[in-house]
Structures are given as structure tokens and as C-alpha cells.
Amino acid sequence: MPQADQILRDVFGFDDFRPGQGEIVDAVAQGENVLAIMPTGGGKSLCFQLPALIRDGVTVVISPLIALMRDQVRALQEAGVCAGALTSGNTEEETEAVWTSLEAGELKLLYMAPERLASGAAMGMLRRIGVSMIAVDEAHCVSQWGHDFRPDYLRIGELRRALDVPLSAFTATADAETREEIVEKLFDGAPPRSFLRGFDRPNIHLAFATKDGPRRQILEFAAVRKGRSGIVYCGTRAKTEALAKALRDEGHSACHYHGGMDAEDRRIVEARFAREDGLIVVATVAFGMGIDKPDIRWVAHADLPKSIESYYQEIGRAGRDGAPAETLTLFGPDDIRLRRSQIDEGLAPPERRSADHARLNALLGLAEALTCRRQTLLSYFGEDSAPCGHCDLCDTPVDCFDGTTAVRMALSAMLRTEEWFGSGHLIDILTGADTDKIRARNHASLPTYGVGTEYDKRQWQAIFRQMMGHDLVRPDPERHGALRMTEAALPILRGESGIQLRRDTIRKAARRPAVKALVSDEDAPLLSALKAKRRALAEAAKVPAYVIFTDKTLIEMAETRPATLDQMAGISGVGAKKLERYGAMFLEVITGASEAMHPSRRKLAGRDSGSLYDQLLEAQAGLSRGEGGIDKPLSCSASQLAKVAKMRPDDEAGLTRLLGERRAERFGPAFLDVLRAAG
């Protein structure tokens, strides 16, 4: 069997393995099942490419991105390795060349997207070609709890069982929970040989900053690094285009990239970025996995990423050559509000949304960190580290203060309101505000009412944000964003431990102008829940979301919180047909319970005749066995009561025509009294 170090030198041109590579290559080459967690830029691909050249047969590589596969195939072919990919981006000639090499028994590495595994023909082909090993790149995509879940990755375990060959899984971003799911889904729970090669990228300088004119901040960051390749990640497509133009106006070579562009335009940007020095790409996360450019010198986030895993993977695209690289991540209250709403508007079950809120808390903890950021980042992935001396907090320590009293006040307000409210109402209690909600719930009588006037509303928001960053509180998806304490908060509440907070964050919050949101912080989680329901109904009906209800209608629902279908009927945009079709479902989102109502009564909801129907029903109940209570039971149908309520006959003859003689005789006088009283 050829020696690994000889292939390393002759084919790949390296004299030595990087730290940790040699052991992994040996285990994979020996046919062991392997799970390897290696930092971005740590040389994962070599750990399955080199063993593929040692082993007989074909190694199938499952990879999530066409661009990544094409780059790796091209690099292997340049090195003299017979490799190919079967992707939707292939030309006919490329596909023909792959089949020719397979039939000749020459192909060593076959790259495929996970989506191809859904085809029965693909499975039959893989059985025929002599597959000896499966390698899975970006294995975290199998995790339904992770940040890049790809449903087709769930088929890989089935493929491993069908072919009965060893499998090697590689990823750079997997916390303990995700690693457990990888083992369960890909290896049927049988532990593979695991290699945890560390997450640290010591050449990358980490920095965060609160937003204070974000366009200016990004332009200033790029200006100091002019002529160096960089990536700016943005939260929206529109922002990528605007910021790319602003960079070009400042003399930079810059272009934008997002999922709404034509495929050909995206390929042009990818090709430019691979070939041009000093190009800046302003992108959404569509410009994601598989960027193998080694000399990206900086990565900036114009908006907060969606999780700590996403953040780590995105900054990991810088400095893959090991040379110094820099990062900057901007964040602000609007970012956090957006990320929370994206979680709450998703269709995931409550436990998944709760886990996503915890992941966002971890990212806030990194953004609001008190000491070395690298320590905070690595501790999330289960690694201990000394202060790095190479992040913004090591460069310039932050101003902290003892925030124990403020945090206890906040926790006490949560407990005294039974953890049923979000930060908006809790801050109103702490600052002694006089609101309709406080009066309606008599919360001015609480011991915590008005105890926090030392801080204004925006400063309290900064305190709650830091509490989330320390994972002391989390939004409860089942209570529309009401905050719940975590176990970590109990020692502080009991006086067993204290907590330090950042003074600079709170000081800046007082100066920052408030941004007008669609709804208040208190109503935002309910609006997200209503949007999630709308989205599910729209997807099921294959119609645009606004066809169900417009945003304006949902905002009114969130703000007024109707408790009955009659109240729901008063919401602008809720007509009779939509009330009948959707009213009960949206009411259940708001109240947590459905309202039982006969269809005939539901059609009258929100009208005067609806109230009249209820009064007629009540009058009928007292006469069901006659005035003396001894007659044979008798009642009107719901549709008969609805007709009386709508048509309002003014004499006994009119009632007889609607109800018949027997019912008119028993209920007529009482019904006429109700009708006359209603005018």
C-alpha cells in the first residue's frame, strides 16, 4: 500500500501534515468510521482525499455546494488525480467524462450533492461502481438543530447501510448536541472514532461593535484594508447592493451577491472572487459554505449573524492560509429583534425554537463579552483557553460594574408576574410607567413597581440584552416571547453569586435614538406567532401570505388581542368569509385555546345579530321544558335561531313562519320581548 507521506508529497506537494491530519488520514485509510471536527481552514478535504488514493475502489464524497465540489475536483485534476462530480451544473461533456472514467475503473473520487441520493437510479449506480468509502463534508448539515440543516443529508445513513462501507464525516462547526445528532443519523448511534482537533483560529483577530452608523463603520473598516480581499455579510439582499455601491463609490473593487440573482450572475461573482486580488464581495449567507480562497484577509458582518455557529463558520473564511486576518461584527437592538422574530416565525416545534433562542443567547454573550472573546467563543465549543491577547477586548478592556442589584430587580419582576411577560412590560414595571396594561393587571401594587428608575427604558433594554447574553433568561416560544429564567439565574436571585455587566453598553443605550418598530417589544413575539400561522396556511394553500391576512391585519390582532370571534370580527381586514375560514385558528394563537361555536353562530360573529342570537339562545334555555319546567323538551336549531336574529320578525305570525307553530307557541312571547328590547 502506498505510503501516505509519499502521496502527501508527490500529489499534494506538502512535506508534512498539519497538526492532527496524520492521525485522521491513517484512521480513514484503515477503513474506520470517523467523525472529525476540525477548524475551518484546517485541511479537512485532504483527510478524505488522500485516503481515497490509498484505498481500492471509488470514494463517494457528499458535499452541499456545487461551487465547492467543482473547485475541489478542479484542484484534484490539476494534481493528476482522476476525480469527477455529478451535479446539475455539469455540461454534457463533463458528465460523459465522469461515466467514461467510472466504466474504465479509473475514477478515485466521485463528488455528489445530497439531493441526488433521493433518486433510486443514483443508489443503483453507486452499488455498481465499486464504492469503498463514503466521505461526508459539512456533516453538521445532518443536524435538524443546527444552522445549515439539509433534509437530504438524512439519506446518507441509509446509503452507508445499503453499501456497507466505512463512512468519514467532517465539519468545522458542531457543538456537543450537534455531534450527538451526527453520530445518531450517520452512524446509527454506534460511536465512530472521533477526532476533536480544536476550534481555535489564532491568526484571526476578533472584534464586535455596537451599531453607530453601520454604513460608515463598514466603510471605515474597509478603507484601512484597501486592496485586500474581504467579505461583508449583510442581513438583506437590498443592503448587499447598497453597501457594494457605497464601497465602489469609495474607490474599492466591490460587487454584491445574494440568492435573488440569476445563477449566471452568481457564477460570475464567484469566478471573480476566486481570481481577482483585492475584490470585496458584499453578500448574504447565500455566499456561504465552500469558499476555498486562502487569502481572504478580512470578514465583516454589517448585521448580527443568526447563531454562534454561523458566526464562527463565516469568519472562518478569512485567513485560511494561516496568515493574519481580521473580523468586525456590528450588532444592535434591531438585529436582535429581527433574529428573535425569525426564530418565532419559523414552523419548527417549540423545543427547536427554544434551542435556537439559546444559540442566539450564546452569540449575544459573545457580543456583550466582558473579557477575551476567544475564551468565550472556544468555551461555547467546549474548549478552555487562556486570554488570547488578539481580540478587541484583550486590546482594550471594557468598563464593567456590579450589575447584581439590577439583575435581581429584573428577575424579581419576572417572578412576581409569573414569567408571563416580555421585557417591554417588565421594564414598564421597573421604571414605574403608567400604562393600560399595568392598570388592567394592577401591577402598580407589585413590590418591584418603580424600583428601577435609576435606568431609563433603553438602558433597561441593554441590561435585559446582557442577561440574555449570560443566558440568565430566554424567550418562551409557547408564551409568545415571555421571558423565563434559566437555572443559571438562580444563584444570583438567591444572593449566592453576583454578576458584572458592561457599563459602556448601557451608557451608549441612553444616547441611541429609538427606532420605530412595527409593534412594541411586548407585542412583537405574538406578531411573529401570527405570521408563522399565516405562513403555514399560505404554504398549504400555495398562495402568497397576504392573501390570508395582510401585515396590517396581523399587527392589529397583536396589539388588540381579541379574545372572542366577535372581537376578531372587528379587526380590519377580517371579513365574514375569512372569519369563518381562519378566525378560530388565529384566535387560538392569541388565546391559546379555541372557541367552540356553531357554524351558524360563527357567520353572525361581529354583527348585532350575533349578540341577538346569544340572547335568543339564553331565552330558549329557560323554556326548553315550558314555563312550568314539566313539558316535553323542545328547542330551535342553530340555523332557526340565526334566521330569527337576522330577520327580526315583529309579530307572532312572522315567528311562526320561521319556527313553525309548536316552537312559536312555546318561545314566541319570550323571543319577541328580546327582539323588541333590541330595537
N, C-alpha and C positions, 0 to 999 in steps of 0.2 A: 504494500500500500504506500503510495507516495507520501512523503513526509510533509506535514502541514507547514513547517517553516520554509521548506523549499518552494512550495506553491505560493506562500506569502511573498517570497522574494521575487520569484520568476514571473508570476502572473499579476500580482497586485503592486509590486515594486516597493514593499516595506521590508526593512531589515528586522524589525521587532514588532510584536503585538503591543497594542495599547494595554494599560493595566486592566486585567480581568478578562481580556479577549481570549487568551490562550486556553484557559480552563473551559470556557464555554464552547469554543471550537472543538476541543477534544471530546467533550460530552456529546455534542451533536453528532460528530463524526462516528462515535461509538454506537450510535443508534438509541441513545437515551431520550426519553421525553424530557423536554427542557422548558422552563419558564425563566426568561432573563429580563430583568428590569435594569436598563442602562440609561444614562443621561443622554439627552439629545446631543448629537454630535460625537457620541462615544464610540461609534463604529459598529452599530448593530448589524448592518447589512452584511458585513464581512463574516459575521459569526454564523450565517447560514449559507453564504455564497461559497466560502472556502470548503466547508464540509461537503457541499454538493459536488465539488470536483474530486474529492477523495472517494466518495461512495459510488457504487454502481447505480445505474438507473437514473430516473428523472426526479428532480426535486421540484415540487409544485410550491410556488410562493403566492400566498393570498395577500393582496395588498389593496388598500382602499382607494387609491387615486391613480388615474391613467397617467397623469404627468409624471408621478413618482416612478411608475413601472417603466415608462419609456426612457426616463433618464438612466435608471439602473441597467436596463437592457443595453442601451447605447454604450454605457461605460464598460459593461462586461464584454460586449462585442469588440470594442476598441482594444481591450486587453487580450483578445484572442479566445474568449470563452464563447461556446455555442449556446446562446440564450435567446429566448423569444417571449413575446407576450400575446395573448389573445384578448383583445379589448375592442370595444365599439369604435375606438379611434383608429383602428388599423386600416391601412389601404389593402386592396385585394392582394397586391404583391407581397406585403408583409405577412398576411395570414397564410398565403401559399408557401412562403419560405418556412414558416413555423411547421406546417404539416409535412413538408418535404424532409425537414431535419428530424422530426419525430419518427417518420416512417423509416428513415435511414439509421435510426438508433443513435444519432449524434447529439441531440439536444440534451443539455445537462440541467438547465433551469427554465421552467415554464411559469411565467407570471400570469395570474388571473385575478380579476375582480371578484369579490364575494358574491355579487349578483348573479354571476354565471353558474353558481352552484345550484340555483333554482331549476336549471334545465336538466331534464333526465338524460339528454344527449351528452351533456358535459360529464355526467357521472359515468356513463358507459365508455366515453373516450378515455377518461382517467384510469378506468380498470384495464384498458387495452395497452396503454403505452408504457407500462412497467414503472409506475411511481414507486420510489423507495423511501421518500420522506416528504413531509409537509412542513413548510415554514409559514408562520403567520406574523406578518408585520403589523404594527399598531394594534396589538392584541386587546388593548383596552376598549376597542370598539365593540367587543362582545358584551360589555357590561351595560345592562339596562339602567344602572345607577350612575353611569359615567357621563362625560361631557360630549362624547362623539359616538353615541350608540348607533350601530348599523345592524338592522334586523337580520340581514343575510349572513352576518358573522355567526349567527346561531346554528347555521347549517354545517359549520366546519367540524364540530364534534361528530356529527353523523358521517361526514366524509372520512374522518380518521377511522371510525369503526368499520366502515364499508371497505376501505383499502387495507386496514390492519397494518399500518406503517407508523413509525415514530413521528411525533409532532414536536416542533420547537416554536414557542411563542415569544415574541419580543415586543416591548413597549418602553417608553420613557416616562409615562405618567400613569401610575397606578398606586393609589393608597391601599391600605390593608384590605378594605372592603372590596375594592375592585379586583385585587389579586385573588381573593377567595372566589369571586364570581368567575374569573378566568379559569381557575382550576376546575370549578364545577361544570362550566359549559364546554370547555375544550377537552378536558381530561377525565370527564365523568366523576370528578371528585377524588380520583386517585392522584396523590401528590406527585408532581414531576420533580425532577432535580431543579432546584431553584437557585438562581444567582441574583442577588440584590447588589448591584455594583455602584450604588450611591447616586444621589441626585444632584450633587454639587457641581456647578459650573463656575469654578473660581475666577475664570477670566472675564465673567460678565459683571459689570457694575450695576447694582440695583438702586432704583430711585423712584419715589412716589411724590406727587404734589397735589394739593387741593386746587381745583379749577379756579382760575382768576384771569379770565380772558384766554380760554383754551387755544384759540387760533394763534394768538400772539405767542403763547407759551411754546406751541409746537414749532412755529416759525423761528423763534429764538434758539430752540434746541437744535434744529436742523442747520441754522446759519453757522453755528460753531463747528459743525461737522460737514461743511460743504465739500462736495466732491467724493464723499464716501457713500457706499451703498447702504440703504436703510429701508425699513418698512414702517409705515404708520397705520395702525389698526383703528378703525372707526366703527361706531355702533350702527350707522345707517348708510345706505347707498348714496343718498344725496350729499352727505357730509364728505364721502370719499372724493366726489367730483369737485366740490367747492374747495376742499383743502388742497387737492392736487393742483388746481388752478392758482391758488394763492402761493403755493411753492414755486410754480413756474414763473409767476409774476415777480418773485424774489430772485429769479435767476437760477433756480435749481432745475435739473433734469428730473421731471416727475410725471407720473401717469397714475390713473386710478384703475381699480379692479374690483368688480363685485358680481354677484350671481345673476344680476339682471342684464348683463352684457351678452352680446352674441358670442357663441362659442369661439368663432374665428378671432374676434377681438380679444377674448381672454387669452387665446393661444399666442397672439402677437405680444401681449404684455409679458406672458411667461417667458417667451423666447428672448425678448429684450432684456428682461431682468437677469436671465442666465448669462447673457453675452456681454451686456454693457457694464462698464465700470461707473460707479457713482450715481446709478439710477435710484430714485426713490419711488416705491410703489405705495400708494395710499389705498388701503383695501379694507373690505370687511373680512370676516374669518373665512369667506369663500376662498381667499388666498391662503390656504392652510397647509395641511399635512403634506409632506413630501418635498418641501423646498430644500434642495440639497446644495444650494450655493454656499461655499465655505467662507466667503469673505464679506458677509453682511456685518457691518460694523456697528449698527445701532437699530434698536426697535423701540418705537414709541406707541403708547396707547392714548389716543385722544379721548377715549371713553373707557370706563371700567370694564374689564373682561367679565364673563359670566360666572367664572369659578376659578379657584386657585389652580386647578389642573390646566384649564385653558390658558391662564396667565403663564404658567411655567412652560407649557409647550410653545406658546407664541414667542416668548422672549428667547427660548432655546434655539430659535432660528438664527440668532446672532452669534458670531464668533465660533462657528463650527470648526474653524481651522486652529482653534486654541489661542489665537491672538486676542488682545484686549477688545472688548465690546461694551457698549453702554445701553442702558434702557431708561425710559421715563414713562411712568403711568400716571395719568391725570384722573382724578375722581371728584365727585361732588354729590350732593343730595339727590339731584335729578337722576344721576346714573343708578344710584341705589334703588330709587323708586321704580325706575324702568326695569331693572333686573328682578326686583320683587314681583312686579306685575307680570313679567314674562313667565315666571315660575307659577304664579297663581292662575294665569290664563291658560296654562297648559292643560292637557287632558290626562295627565298622569294621576295615579291614585294618591290619596293623601300622604301615605308613608313615603312615597317617592318625592313628593313636593317638600315634605319636611326635611328629607335628606338634602335636597337641593338648597333649601334655606340655610342648612348647616354649612354647606360648602361655600355659599356666599358669605356667611359669617366669617369663615376662615379667611377668605380674601379680604374682608374688611379688617380683620385682625392684622393682616399683613400691611394694609394701607395705613392703619392707625397705630402701628407698632411703636413701642416705647424705646426699644433697644435694637441692636443689629438685625436687619431684615433677613439676612441669610440664615441666622439662627431660627427665626420664626418660620421661614419657608421650609427649611430642612426638617424642623420638628414636626411639621404637618405630615411629612412623608416618613416619619418615624426615625429620623437621624438626629444625633446630637452633634453639636458643632460649637467651637469657640467663636467669639466675635471675629468677623472676617476682616475688619479694617478696610473693606472695599465696597461699602454701600453708603447711601446718603446719611444714614443715622450714625454710622461709625465716623463719617467725615465731620458731621455737625450734630452732636447730641441734642435731643429735643428738651424743651422745658416742660417738666411734669409737676403735678401737685397731688396731694392726697384727696382722692375723689370718693373716699369711703362713705362719707355722710350723704353726698348727693346720690350715690348709687343706692344706698339704703332707703332714702326717701322714695326713689323711683320704684324699687321693689315693693316697698310698703304700700304705695298707691296701687300697684298691680294686685297685690293680695287682698286689699280691702275692697276692691271692685271685682274680686273672684276671677281675675285673669280673663275678663270678657271684653277688654278694650285695647285699641291700638295706642300708639304713642301720642297721637293728637289729643285725645280726650284725657289721657293721663297727664299730659303737660298742662292742659287747662285746669285740672285739679291742683297740680303742684303750684301753679302760678296764681291761683285764686281767681280764675276767669269767671265771668257771669254769662253762661250760655244756656240755651234752651235745654240742651241735654243734661247739664248739671242740675238745673232746676227740676226737670222732669224726674230725675233719679235721686234727688235730694242729696247729691254728692257734696254739697257745700257743708254738710254736717260731718263729713269724714275728718278724722284727726289730721290727715295729710293735706287737707284743703288749705292752699295758700302758704305751705311751709317752704316752698322753693322759689320765693320771689327774688332771691339773690341772682338768679339767672333769668334771662328773657327766653321767649319761646324758641328762637333759633339756637340759642346756646343749649337749651334742654334737648333739642333735636340732636345736637352734636354729642351730648352725653349719652343719649339712648343709642346713637350710632356706635359709640365706643363700647357700650355694654354689649351690643351685638357682636362687635369685633372680638371681645373677650368671651363670646359665646355664653353670656350670662342669661340672655333672653333670646327667644326665637318666635317668629310669627307662627301662629297655629292655622294651617290651611283649612281646617274644619270650622274655624271660628272667624273666617274672613279677615285674617291678619291680626286678630287679638294676640297680644304678647303673652307668652308663657315663660316662666322661669325654668332654667335648667338646673341640674344638680350642682353645677359649678357655682351657682349664686348662693347656695345655702350657707356656706361658711361666712360669707360677707354679711348676709342678713342676720345671722346669729351673733355677729360680733367676734367670730373666731379668726377672721383674717381681714385685711384691708385691701385697697386697690389704688393704684396710681393711674391717673388719666393725663392726657396731653392738654396742656394749657393753651398751646398755640392753636389747636383745632377749635377750641371753644372761643378763643379771642377772635379768630377770623370769622366765626359764625355770626358774631354780633355785627360785623361790618358788612357781611354779604347781603345784598338785596334779595328779598324773597321773590321767587319765580312763581308766576301764576300757573297753577296746575288745573287740570280739568275738573277735579273734585278735591275735597280736603283729604289730608293724610288719613283721616278717620274713615272716609268712605271709599278710598282707593281700593282696598282689598275686596270689598263687596263688588265694586265695579268690575274688577278682574274676574271674580267668580261668575258674574252675569255674562261677561264676554266669553268665558270658557264654555258656558252652557250654549250661548248663541253659536259659537264656532262648531260645537259638536252637532247641533241641529242643522247648521248650514252645510257641513260636510256630508251628513247623512242624506240631505235633500239635494246635494250637488248644486247649491245656489250661493250667490255672494252673501256674506254675513248681513249686510244692511237690508236684505230682503226680509230677514226675520224681524229685526228691530234695528233702528239707527242708533248710533252712539248717543245722540241727544236723548232718546227714549231711555236707554240704559242708565245714563247719568241721572235722569230724573228719578228712576227707580232706586238707584243707590242713595240718593240724597233724601228722598221722602219715605223710603222703606215701607211700601204698602203692606198691610197685614192681612187683608182680605181681597177676594177677587173684585168686590165692589170698589174698593180703594184702587186696585190695579186698573180698573176700567177708566179711572180718572187721569191716568198718566197719558201725556201727549204722545200720540203715535200708536196707542193700543186701541185699535178698533174692535168691533164686535167679533169679527172672524178671527183676528189674531188672539183676542182674549180667550175665545173658545179653544183655539188650537194650542196656544203656548202659555196662556195665563197661569195655569196651575203649576207648570214646570218652573217658571221663573219665580213664582211665589214661594215654591219650596226652597229655591236657592236662598231667598231673602229670609224666610222664617224658619227654615229647617224642617218644616212639616207641610204636608199637603192639606188642602182644604176640601173636605168631601162636599160635593154639591151636585145636585141632579142636573143633567144637561139642559132641561127646560128652564131651570132657575139660572144656570150659567149664562144663557142667552140674554137674560134680563140684567146681568151684572152692570152696575154703574148707572142704571136708569131709575127713575122714580118708580116704575112698575116693579123693579126688583124689591124695593122696600115694601111695596104694597103686597107683593107675593108673600113675603115673610109674615106680614100682619094677618093675611088671609089664612096662612098655614097655622098660625097660632090660634086664630079663632076657631078653625076647624078642629084642632086638637081638643078643645073643651067641649065639643059637641059630637065627638065620634060615636058616643053611645046615647045621644039625645040629651035633652035638658035635664032629665032626671037621672041619667047615667045608667039606665037599665035596658035601653033599646038595643037592637041588633047592631053591631059595629058597621059603620058606613064612612066612606071618605071619598074625596075627589082625587083624581090623578094629578100628577105634577103638570101635565100639559093642560088640563082643565083649569087649574089654578092660574097658570100663566096666561091663558086666554082671558080670564076674568080680570087679572091685573092689567093687561094691555088694553082691553076693550072697554072696561069700566061701565058696565050696564047700570042704568039709573033706576030700574024698577024690577019687580019680581018676574015680569014676563021676559025681560032680557036675560035674567039669570037662568030662567027655565030653558030658554033656547040653547044656552051654553052647557048647562049641567044636567038637564033632564028634570022631570017632575019630582022624583023621590029626593034627589040631592038638594034641589032648590027649596023644597019644603023644609028640610032639616036645617040647611045652612043659610038660606036666603036672607032672613032678617039680620043675622049677625054680619054677613058679608056686606049687605047694603049699608049697615052702620059704619063699617070700615071704609067703604068707598066714599060715603058722604063726608066722613071726617077728614079724608084726604083731599077733599075739594075737587 
